[in-house]
Amino acid sequence: MNTGTTPQARLYARVADSTARMVMNRYSTSFTLACRLLARPVRRDVQNIYALVRIADEIVDGAGSGSGAEAARVRACLDEFERDTEAAMISGYSANLVIHAFALTARRVGITTELTRPFFASMRIDLTREAHSGQSLDEYIYGSAEVVGLMCLQAFLLGHSVSIDDRRLLTEGARRLGAAFQKVNFLRDLAQDGEALGRQYIPGLSLERLNEAAKEEVLADIAADLAVAGSTIGMLPSSSRNAVAVAHALFAELAARLERAPVAELAERRIRVPNHTKARLAAVTCYRQTGLLRRAERQPA
């Protein structure tokens, strides 16, 4: 889709894209590393998606609430952010650069309110709910993480013909990868979520109740999600395959580090993957993906 009919509109679109890229670069080394492996048009769209969801999360849990704004003001900002996003998806313009970038991507790749509304609903839940049931957690994870995977999938598949069956498998893979990312964050942020935000995402699991058995149960669920997601990576277009494989590998490594860490350590520090390890994992993963592709090409038709 055209990003603008005048030089001024095209310049504004480029500035908006640059703003989204800066948001990703400053907030996430892992996603920035993976995103660099995307083909340039896809990279732009994924950066624009990331920036929108990042800023919405900042309204709820970061700069918005951290600035001392009252709960009512934070809620009003989130509501306004959603309204402006939907309006921009229709009109193709917003005075907010991050929303403008996302709206152009949404119009280009076919993201609709079917995905944005569940996302904002989950963000809104964070303003009111302190503990989840099994059903409410499933709904929260779908809105906060799985739909983001589905938005990215729209960007990955733009311009590619995919069968109904392959689309179904890729959709499941995108949802499960997003869910795995979210569950990893639940586990490593258990102390922050409980002590600073007063939240308990995983039903019955708080910092006080965390033990090795409970931790292993969550990690087994993450492993199942990663396995399903991993089985579909080879079906993605070459323009996005390496990037998704690297993101998958980085979170698998983070899950492995959580498994090795004693539960007492989870209360003391946020488990991370060092940058040099991320770089090594990215290189190894891309090398493996290249080998898998070459072997597939040698297979008889």
N, C-alpha and C positions, 0 to 999 in steps of 0.2 A: 504493500500500500504506500502511496505517496506520503512522505513526511511533511510536505508543504508545497504550495504552489508558487511561493515568492522566495527570493533570496533571504529575506528576513526570517521567514518561517523555517527554511532549511537550516539557517545558522542557529536559530533557537533550538531546533531538534538536536543538532550536534552538541550544543551546550548542555542540553538536558541529558543526552547519553553520557557525556563526560562526567556530569554530576553523579549519575547512577554508578558509573565505574569507580569514582572516588569513594562512594559509600561502601561498595564491596571491598575495595582495597584496604580501607581503614578499619573495617569491622571484622573481616574474616580472612586469615591467611590460608586456611584450608580451601575454602571455596574460590579464593582468588587464584591459587595454584591450579586447581582443577579447571577453572574457567579459561585459563590461558591456553588450554589444549583444544578448546572449541574453535571451529572455523569462525572467521571474523563476524559474519552476519548473525550466526547463532550466539556467539559470545555477547554481542551487544544486547540481544533480546534477553538472555539469561541474566546479565547484569542489571537490566532494567526491572526484571521480575524481583531479583534479590533486593534491590534498593527499596522497592515499595514495601515488601514484607518486613524488611529491617527497620524502616522508619516507623511503621505501624507498631512493631514490637518495642521500639524506643519510646513511643508515646505511652505505652502501657507499663513497661518495666524499666526503662532506662532514663533518658533525659527528661521525659515528661514527669513521671512520678518523682524522679531524683532531684528535680529542681525545686521541690517543695510545693508544687501546685496541688491544690485540693483535689480530692477524688472527682468532684463534679466537673472541675475544669478539665481534668484528664479525659473523662468520659466525653465531654463536649468536643475536645480536640479529635478524639478517635471518630466520633460520629461525623464531624465535618470532613475529616480525611477520607472517609468512605464515600460521603456524598460527592465530594470533589472528584474522587476516582471514577465513580459511575458516570458523572456528567462528562468527564474528559473522555471516557471510553466511547461515548456517543458523539461528542463534538470534535474530538481530536485535539483539544487544547486545554491546558491548565496553566495558571500563573505559578503553580508549584512545579519546579523543574523535575522532581522525582516522579510526581504523578504524571506529568506530561510525557516523560520517557516511557513510563509503563503503559500509558494509554496508547501511544504509537505502537508499542509492541503488541498490546492486546488486539488492536485493530488489524495488525499485520498477520498475526499467527492464529487468531480466532479464539482468544480468551474471552469468556463472557461472564456475566454475573453469576452463572451457575457455579463458578469456581471462586469468584471474589467474595460473594456473600457468606459462604461457609467460613472462609478465612477470617473475615471481620467478626463473624459471630463468635469464633473461638477467641479472638483477641478481646472481645467484650466479656467473655466468660471469666477471663483472668482478672477483671475488675471486681468481680462479685463472689466467685466460688473459691472456697478455701480447700475443700477436699472433694475428690471425685469418687463416683461409683464406677463399676465396670462399664456400664452403658455410657455414662457421661464422658468417661475417659476416651472411649472409642470415638465418640462424636467430636471431642476436642482434638484428638490426634488427626482425624480426617481433615478438620478445618484448618488446623495450625500447620500441618506438615504434608499430608497426602495431597491436598489440592495444589500445593506449591510444586510438588513433583509432577502433577498433571499439567500445570502451566508450563513447566519446562519441557515436558514431552511435546506439547503443542509447538514449541519453538524447534525442538529437535527434528520433528517430522515435517516441517514446512517444506513443501516442494517435493516430497517423497511419497510415492504410492505405496500404501500398506494394506494388506488384506484384512478383512474383518477379524479373522482368527489371530493374526499377528498383532493387530491393534489391541485386542482384548488382553493378550499376554503382556504386551508392553505397558498397558494401563495398570495391570496388576503389579508389574515390576516397579513402575514409578511410584505407586502408592506404598508398596512395601519398603522401598528404599527411603522414602520420606518418613515413614513410621519408624524405621530403624534409627534414623538420625535423631528423631525426637526422643525416642526411648533412651538412647545413649546420653542425651543431654539431661533427661530426667535423673538418671542415675548419678552422673558426675556432678550435677548441680543440686543434689539432695540437700546439702547443708544450706546453700544460698537460698533455695526455694523455701525451705522450712523456717530458717531463722530470720532472714531479711524480708521475705515476702509473705510468710505465713501460709504457704500452700503445700498441699500434699497431693501430688498428681497420681501416684500409683496407689490404688486402694489398699489400706491397711499397712502401707509401708512408709514409715517415718524414720528419721535419723535414729531415734531411740529404739526402734524395732528392727533396725537393719542388722542382719547377721549373714554369715556366708551362704546359708541355704536360700535366704530371701534374695540375696544378690545374684546367685546362680540361676534362680528362676527367671529373673528379669533378663539376664544375659542369654539364657536359652531362647527366650522369646525374640530377642534381638538377632540371634544367630539364625533363627528360622526366617525372619524377614530378609536378612542379608542373603541367605541362600536363594530365596525366590527371586529377589532383585538381581542377583548375580547371574542367574540362569538366563536372563533376558538381555543382558548387556550386548551380547554378540549380535542381537537382532537390530540394534540401533544403526542408523546411518554412520558412515565413517567420520562425518563432520562432528559427531558428538560422542562416539564410542569411547575413545581414550579418556576424555574428560570424566565421563560417568564412571568408568572403571577406576580411575584415580580417586574420585570422591568415595566410592565404595571401599577401596583399599584403605583410605585414611580413617574412615570410621570403623572398619574392621580392626585396624591396629589400635584405635582408641578403646574399643570394646575389650580387646585382649589385655590392654594395660589396666583397665578397670577390673578384669578378672584376676590379674596378678596382685593387685593392690589389696592389702588387708582392709577390712571394713572400717577400722578405726582411722585409716588414712583418708578415707572419703570425707570424714568430718573435719579434717584439718586442712586439706588443700584440694584444689580443682585439678584433676588429672589431665595432663596435656600430652600431645605428641610434639617433641622438639622439631624446630624448623628443618634441621639437617636430616632428621629421619623422614619428614614429609617429602623432602626433595629426593631422597633415595628411593622411597616407596613409589613416587611418581615415575622415576626413571625405570625402575624394575617393572612396574605395571605396564607402562607403554611398550617396553621391550617384549613382554609376554603377549600383549595384545597383537603386536606385529607378527609374532611367531604363530599365533592362533590363526590370524588372517591368511598367512602364507600357506599354512597346512590346509585350510579350508579351500583355498584356490587350487591346490593340487589334487583335491579329491575329484574323482570322475563324476561327471554329471549324471 
